[in-house]
Each structure stands twice: as structure tokens, then as C-alpha cells.
Amino acid sequence: MFLIQDNGQLVEMGAQSYDSEDLLQTLLAKYPNLLPGDQNSTS
């Protein structure tokens, strides 16, 4: 996975642990598409 910066430069994203379970849960609630697979399907 890559991030394109404002200057057009690509930055490779790496796995990283979260400092806080609360932060992780907040991010997943706000951005459920971060989770892979079909578990996000509402149909």
C-alpha cells in the first residue's frame, strides 16, 4: 500500500501497531472500510 504525498512522491506504508486500543476502535468505527473482507457488507 502506498500514500501519495502532496508533492506527488510515493511513500510505502508499513504495518504498525497502535498505541491505544481505544484509538484503533475509534478509527475502525469512523472508517469501517479499513477492515478487509465481506464482514463490512450491509446487504
C-alpha positions as CSV (number, residue, x, y, z in Angstrom):
1,M,0.0,0.0,0.0
2,F,1.3,3.5,-0.8
3,L,0.5,7.0,0.1
4,I,0.8,9.8,-2.5
5,Q,2.0,12.9,-0.8
6,D,1.0,16.4,-1.9
7,N,4.3,16.8,-3.8
8,G,3.5,13.6,-5.8
9,Q,6.0,11.5,-4.0
10,L,5.0,7.9,-3.2
11,V,5.6,6.6,0.3
12,E,5.3,2.9,1.0
13,M,3.1,2.2,4.0
14,G,4.1,-0.4,6.5
15,A,2.4,-2.3,9.3
16,Q,2.4,-0.6,12.6
17,S,0.9,-1.3,16.0
18,Y,-1.4,1.2,17.6
19,D,-0.5,2.9,20.9
20,S,-4.1,2.5,22.1
21,E,-6.9,0.1,21.6
22,D,-9.4,3.0,22.0
23,L,-7.7,4.8,19.1
24,L,-7.9,1.7,16.9
25,Q,-11.6,1.2,17.7
26,T,-12.4,4.9,17.0
27,L,-10.6,4.7,13.7
28,L,-12.4,1.5,12.7
29,A,-15.8,2.9,13.7
30,K,-15.1,6.0,11.6
31,Y,-13.5,4.2,8.6
32,P,-15.0,0.6,8.5
33,N,-13.6,0.1,5.0
34,L,-10.2,-0.3,6.7
35,L,-11.2,-3.9,7.5
36,P,-10.7,-6.3,4.6
37,G,-13.3,-8.8,3.5
38,D,-17.0,-9.1,3.4
39,Q,-17.7,-8.5,7.1
40,N,-18.5,-4.9,6.3
41,S,-21.3,-5.7,3.9
42,T,-24.7,-4.4,5.0
43,S,-26.6,-6.3,2.4
